[in-house]
Amino acid sequence: MAEENEKKNTLEKLNEAFLDFTENVFGESGREFIEKTQTQVNEFNVAAIKAFVEFGDQILDNTQLGENEMVLKSSTTVKDLLRQFNLLEEESEEDF
């Protein structure tokens, strides 16, 4: 876990250095452009992940693979990991 935090800190430092470099070269508007682009890419990635999970759920339902215990457990594990990274929302009781 410490190694993951170290990698994350390194990536955050690298990202911040890149933003600083962009600001030094292109001014504040360059930094704002890069920050906006990063936000848009992150939003796109989250939307793509959600769409892929929904597609996977439809496939499981249509093929009745969701009845397979191993497939169901794998799907649940992947969804739990995505929730831990805030890429999926928690399921409400209405979803059941």
Sequence and secondary structure as in RCSB ss.txt:
>XXXX:A:sequence
MAEENEKKNTLEKLNEAFLDFTENVFGESGREFIEKTQTQVNEFNVAAIKAFVEFGDQILDNTQLGENEMVLKSS
TTVKDLLRQFNLLEEESEEDF
>XXXX:A:secstr
 HHHHHHHHHHHHHHHHHHHHHHHHH HHHHHHHHHHHHHHHHHHHHHHHHHHHHHHHHHHHHTGGGSHHHHHHH
HHHHHHHHHTTSS    GGG 
